[in-house]
Amino acid sequence: MLPDKNDIQLAIKQKVIELAEGMGSDASDLALDEIIPASGYIDSAALLELIAWFEAQYGIQVPSEDLTIDNLGSAVLMADYLLKRKSAN
């Protein structure tokens, strides 16, 4: 059974909030469709940590060619990417 899209989005947002807090920032008002790298809440190192968490959390490996804003730019896009990958298996 595929995970719930809303649950995925909220888990991703919570991880961004956690990463931002570690940098002294409050990302609690991050919109689910907001582009995470452009939001300014986390830096590039934290973005890599978010991707590593995403892969570990959901048991997928994101190929380098899939590391794009269109696939992983926001919580909504990340959830869509995950569900597309999971449904293909």
C-alpha positions in Angstrom: 0.0 0.0 0.0 1.3 3.4 -0.9 1.8 6.0 1.8 -0.7 8.8 2.1 0.3 11.9 0.1 -0.7 14.3 2.8 1.2 12.4 5.5 4.3 12.5 3.2 4.0 16.2 2.7 3.6 16.9 6.4 6.6 14.7 7.3 8.8 16.6 4.7 7.6 19.9 6.1 8.4 18.8 9.6 11.9 17.7 8.5 12.5 21.1 6.9 11.3 22.8 10.1 13.7 20.6 12.1 16.6 21.4 9.8 15.8 25.2 9.8 15.7 25.2 13.6 19.2 23.8 13.6 20.2 26.8 11.6 18.4 29.2 13.9 15.5 29.8 11.6 11.7 29.2 11.9 10.2 27.5 8.9 6.9 26.7 10.5 5.1 28.9 7.9 6.6 27.0 4.9 3.8 26.3 2.5 3.6 22.7 1.2 4.0 24.0 -2.4 6.7 26.5 -1.6 10.1 25.8 -3.3 12.3 24.8 -0.5 15.7 25.9 -1.8 14.3 29.3 -2.7 12.6 29.7 0.7 15.8 30.7 2.4 15.0 28.5 5.4 17.8 26.0 4.9 21.1 26.1 3.2 22.6 23.7 0.6 24.1 21.4 3.2 20.7 21.1 5.0 19.1 20.5 1.6 21.4 17.5 1.0 20.5 16.3 4.5 16.8 16.6 3.6 17.3 14.5 0.5 19.3 11.8 2.4 16.5 11.7 5.1 13.9 11.4 2.3 15.7 8.5 0.7 16.2 6.7 4.1 12.7 7.5 5.3 10.9 6.1 2.3 13.4 3.4 1.2 14.3 4.9 -2.2 17.4 5.9 -4.0 17.1 9.2 -5.9 19.3 9.0 -9.0 21.4 12.1 -9.7 19.4 12.9 -12.8 16.2 13.1 -10.7 17.7 15.7 -8.3 15.8 18.6 -9.8 13.4 21.3 -8.6 10.7 19.7 -10.7 11.0 16.4 -8.7 12.2 17.6 -5.2 11.6 21.3 -5.0 8.7 21.3 -2.6 6.9 19.0 -0.2 4.2 18.5 -2.8 6.6 17.7 -5.5 8.6 15.4 -3.3 5.5 13.5 -2.3 4.4 13.2 -6.0 7.9 12.0 -6.9 7.8 9.4 -4.2 4.3 8.1 -5.0 5.3 7.9 -8.7 8.4 5.9 -7.9 6.6 3.6 -5.4 3.7 2.9 -7.9 6.2 2.0 -10.6 7.6 -0.8 -8.4 
